[in-house]
Amino acid sequence: MLDYRLGERLLAWYLSSITGFIDAIGFIYLGGFFLSFMSGNTTRMTASASEGLWDMTGKGAGLMGLFLLGVMLGAMIQRESARRLAYGRPREVLLVFVSLTSILSATLVTLGLSTPGVLTLSFVVGAMNSIFEKNGEVAISLTYATGTLVKMAQRFVGALYGEGHREWTHHLLLWLSLACGSILGGLCYMHLQLHAIWVVATAITGGATVAIVLRERRRLTGLHV
């Protein structure tokens, strides 16, 4: 994460907290399934299949399919934007895209289409993973808590051996962001039910707007974005 300037790391921590918020809503509403934690959904799906619970198996498979569709579309948007637009613009295009799809999710809930609205969030989270893509790979994991903790532990050991003394803390903050977002998501769901998805849409759109404005200011002053 040290390859990114502070503003980009702040954006990553912010977005990671939102994915935690989303996952908490999905976990409660869907009865133990996840909108971003696909390892958990894989376990639930295969365990349900072994017990012959085919409705639960289908739910897990459907969520993973939506997530993968979001990842693929996010990657396509990133690549097409990189081909057609100036350096740095693909991230902004993706921020706009996830903002619009989160608003769509909240609108579906408002119209009484609760389950489609919630499931759309899995698609949103999948697309978010391409925001910090570099050379076709995810450079900063917004949803992979296990991978983030592994990197944190590895960097901590590296610090004990005289390597970087700060990098492990960046991974710790990324995990804490996701964890705190999950707590807030659960609390919001308790008070607002699925209307909490409007909090998600507002947070994503507001954060994306601030990020895009700040990046444009850096361009105008000749700074690297």
C-alpha positions in Angstrom: 0.0 0.0 0.0 3.0 2.3 0.4 3.1 2.6 -3.4 0.0 4.8 -3.1 -0.1 8.3 -1.8 -1.9 9.1 1.4 -5.1 10.3 -0.3 -5.4 7.0 -2.2 -4.9 5.0 1.0 -7.6 7.1 2.7 -9.9 6.3 -0.2 -9.2 2.6 0.2 -9.8 2.6 3.9 -13.1 4.5 3.4 -14.3 2.1 0.7 -13.3 -0.9 2.7 -15.5 0.4 5.6 -18.4 0.6 3.1 -17.9 -3.0 2.0 -18.0 -4.1 5.6 -21.2 -2.0 6.1 -22.7 -3.7 3.0 -21.7 -7.2 4.1 -23.3 -6.7 7.6 -26.6 -5.7 5.9 -26.5 -8.7 3.6 -25.5 -11.2 6.4 -28.5 -10.2 8.5 -31.0 -9.9 5.8 -30.0 -13.1 3.9 -29.7 -15.2 7.0 -26.0 -15.9 7.1 -25.0 -15.4 3.5 -22.6 -12.6 2.5 -22.5 -9.9 -0.2 -18.7 -9.6 -0.3 -17.2 -12.6 1.6 -17.1 -15.2 -1.1 -15.1 -17.7 1.0 -18.0 -17.8 3.4 -20.5 -18.2 0.7 -18.5 -21.1 -0.8 -18.5 -22.9 2.5 -22.3 -22.3 3.0 -23.0 -23.4 -0.5 -21.0 -26.6 -0.4 -22.1 -27.5 3.1 -25.7 -27.0 2.1 -25.2 -29.1 -1.0 -23.8 -31.9 1.1 -27.0 -31.8 3.2 -29.3 -31.6 0.2 -30.4 -28.1 1.0 -30.7 -27.0 -2.6 -32.4 -23.7 -2.0 -29.5 -22.6 0.2 -27.0 -24.0 -2.3 -28.7 -21.9 -5.1 -28.6 -18.8 -2.9 -24.9 -19.1 -2.4 -24.2 -19.8 -6.0 -26.4 -16.9 -7.1 -24.5 -14.5 -4.8 -21.2 -15.6 -6.1 -22.4 -15.3 -9.7 -23.5 -11.7 -9.1 -20.2 -10.9 -7.3 -18.2 -12.3 -10.2 -20.3 -10.4 -12.7 -19.6 -7.2 -10.9 -15.8 -8.0 -10.8 -15.8 -8.8 -14.5 -17.8 -5.7 -15.5 -15.6 -3.5 -13.2 -12.5 -4.9 -14.8 -13.9 -4.3 -18.3 -14.7 -0.7 -17.4 -11.3 -0.2 -16.0 -9.6 -1.6 -19.2 -11.8 0.2 -21.7 -11.4 3.5 -19.8 -7.6 3.0 -19.7 -7.6 2.6 -23.5 -9.8 5.6 -24.2 -9.1 8.1 -21.4 -6.2 9.9 -19.8 -4.1 8.4 -17.0 -6.0 8.2 -13.7 -9.5 8.6 -15.3 -10.4 4.9 -15.1 -10.6 5.0 -11.3 -13.0 8.0 -11.5 -15.2 6.2 -14.1 -15.4 3.2 -11.7 -16.3 5.5 -8.8 -19.2 6.9 -10.8 -20.3 3.5 -11.9 -20.4 2.0 -8.3 -22.2 5.2 -7.1 -24.9 4.8 -9.8 -25.4 1.1 -9.1 -25.6 1.7 -5.3 -28.3 4.2 -6.0 -30.1 1.7 -8.2 -29.9 -0.8 -5.3 -31.5 1.7 -2.8 -34.1 2.6 -5.4 -35.1 -1.0 -5.8 -35.6 -1.4 -2.1 -37.7 1.8 -2.0 -39.9 0.4 -4.8 -40.5 -2.7 -2.7 -38.1 -5.0 -4.6 -36.1 -5.7 -1.4 -34.3 -8.9 -2.4 -33.2 -7.6 -5.9 -32.0 -4.4 -4.2 -29.9 -6.3 -1.7 -28.5 -8.7 -4.3 -27.5 -5.8 -6.4 -25.1 -4.8 -3.7 -23.1 -8.0 -4.3 -22.6 -6.8 -7.8 -21.6 -3.3 -6.5 -19.0 -4.8 -4.2 -17.6 -7.0 -7.0 -17.1 -3.9 -9.2 -15.5 -2.0 -6.4 -12.6 -4.5 -6.4 -11.3 -3.0 -9.7 -11.0 0.5 -8.3 -7.4 -0.2 -7.2 -6.5 -2.5 -10.0 -2.9 -2.5 -11.3 -1.6 -4.5 -14.2 -4.8 -6.6 -14.3 -4.5 -7.5 -10.6 -6.1 -6.2 -7.4 -3.5 -3.9 -5.8 -5.4 -3.0 -2.6 -8.0 -5.6 -1.4 -11.2 -3.8 -0.3 -13.1 -7.0 0.6 -10.4 -9.7 1.4 -10.2 -9.6 5.1 -8.2 -12.9 5.3 -5.7 -11.8 2.7 -5.3 -8.4 4.5 -4.6 -10.1 7.8 -2.1 -12.4 6.2 -0.3 -9.4 4.7 -0.4 -7.6 8.0 1.2 -10.5 9.8 3.8 -11.0 7.1 4.8 -7.3 7.1 4.9 -7.3 10.9 7.4 -10.1 10.9 9.3 -8.2 8.2 9.4 -5.2 10.6 11.0 -7.4 13.3 13.7 -8.3 10.8 14.5 -4.7 10.0 12.3 -4.2 6.9 9.6 -1.6 6.6 8.3 -0.6 10.1 5.1 1.1 8.8 3.6 -1.1 6.1 1.9 -3.6 8.5 0.0 -0.8 10.1 -1.6 0.1 6.7 -3.0 -3.4 6.4 -4.2 -3.2 10.0 -6.0 0.0 9.2 -7.6 -1.6 6.2 -8.9 -4.5 8.2 -10.1 -2.2 11.0 -11.9 -0.1 8.4 -13.8 -3.2 7.2 -14.5 -4.3 10.8 -15.8 -0.9 11.9 -17.9 -0.6 8.8 -19.5 -4.0 9.6 -20.4 -2.8 13.1 -22.0 0.4 11.7 -23.8 -1.6 9.1 -25.3 -3.9 11.7 -26.4 -1.0 13.9 -27.9 0.9 11.0 -29.8 -2.2 9.9 -31.2 -2.6 13.4 -32.7 0.9 13.3 -33.4 1.5 9.6 -33.9 -2.1 8.2 -33.2 -2.1 4.4 -33.4 1.7 4.3 -29.8 1.5 5.5 -29.0 0.9 1.9 -29.6 4.6 1.3 -26.8 5.2 3.8 -24.6 3.0 1.6 -25.6 4.9 -1.6 -25.1 8.3 0.1 -21.7 7.2 1.5 -20.4 5.8 -1.8 -21.7 8.8 -3.9 -20.4 11.3 -1.4 -17.0 9.7 -1.1 -16.7 9.3 -4.9 -17.6 13.0 -5.4 -15.0 14.2 -2.9 -12.3 11.9 -4.4 -13.1 13.0 -8.0 -13.0 16.7 -7.1 -9.7 16.4 -5.2 -8.1 14.4 -8.0 -9.2 17.1 -10.5 -7.7 19.8 -8.3 -4.4 17.9 -8.2 -4.5 17.8 -12.0 -5.1 21.5 -12.3 -2.1 22.2 -10.1 0.1 19.8 -12.0 0.3 17.2 -9.2 0.3 13.4 -9.8 -3.0 11.7 -9.3 
